[in-house]
């Protein structure tokens, strides 16, 4: 995973007075049948992820940074029974592939697309 740091100032007012907190975040995810003959499936499910949320004391705004987005993506992959980027990186290391950055670029019910770079 790329070297990313938590945000140190509010994107709304540029204040450094951020208070991190963790919360259960419930969000919708649309599941669509990939056309494999299993019948039409088009439904929205609720996914719950425990994510970090930054709250700004100065302006009262709150936001989710890249860490929360990664956790939400892992929750979706868990529902779809797909490996996470960290699990793919671990598997690559087990077969001797090091110094790779794995990023899932697309997720479907029946598969996923991964970009691997050196």
N, C-alpha and C positions, 0 to 999 in steps of 0.2 A: 504494500500500500504506500502511496506517496507520503512523503513527510509533510504532515499538516499539523498546524498548531491550533489550539482553541482560539476563538476570537477574543481579543483583549479590549475591544471597545464596541459600543452599540452602533449598529449600522444606521439607525434612525437619527441619533443625536450626537454621535461620536464620544459619548461619555464613557469613561473607564469603569463606572460603577455597576459592574455586572455581577449578578448573584446566580451561580449555577444551582439548579435543582433537578431532580429526576422525577418523572411522572409517567403514568401509563397513558399512552397516546393511542386512541382508537381511530383508524382511518379506513376508508373503503378501498377495495381492490376488485377490479372487474376480471372475472374468469370467463374466457371464451373458448369454446371447443375448437381445436385445431383442424377440424374437418376430417378426422380419422375414421369416420363411419360409426362413431360411438353415439351418435345422436346430437341434436343441437343443444348446446349448453351456453348460456349467456346469463350470468348472474353476478351480482355484486356481493362480496362477503366482507365482513368486518374483520380487520386484522388489528391485534393489540401488540404494541411494542413498548417496552420500558426504556424511555429515551431521556437524554439530558436536554434541558431547556434553560436558556439564559434569560434572566429577567433584569431589566434596566431600572435601577432605582431613580434615575434622573427623569426619564420620560414615561416610565410605566409600560413600555413596550416589551414584548418577549419574542424570542425566535429560536428556531432549531438550526444548528449549524451542520456541517458535513458529518459529524459523528452521529447525530440523530438520523440523518438520511441513510447512512450506512447500516445502522441498526434496523431501520424500517425495511430496507432491502433484504436483510438477512431474515427478518420475520416472514416476508413474502416467500422467499426461497424455502423456508421451513414448511410453509403450507403446501408449496408445490413439490416438496421432497427433492429439491435441487441442492447441490453443494454450494456452500458460500465461497467467496473469493479466497478467504483464508484457508479453507479446506482444500481448494484447488492448489494454492501455493504450497501447502504442506505435502500434498501428493506429488507435486513436481519435484520437491526437494528429496522425497524418498527415492526417486529414480535418478537423482544426481543433477537436476536442473536447478541452478542457483541464480541469484540476482535477477529475478523476474518480477515484474509488476503485473498482477492479474486484475483485470477489470471486466466485470460482466457488462456487456454492451446491450444485451437484449434478453428478456426472460419471457418464455411462453409456457403453457401448461405441459407441453410434450418435449421441451428442450430449452436450451439457452445458447447464447453466443458469447464467447470469451475472447478478449484481446489480450495477448501476452506479449510484453515488450521487454527488451533487455535494457 
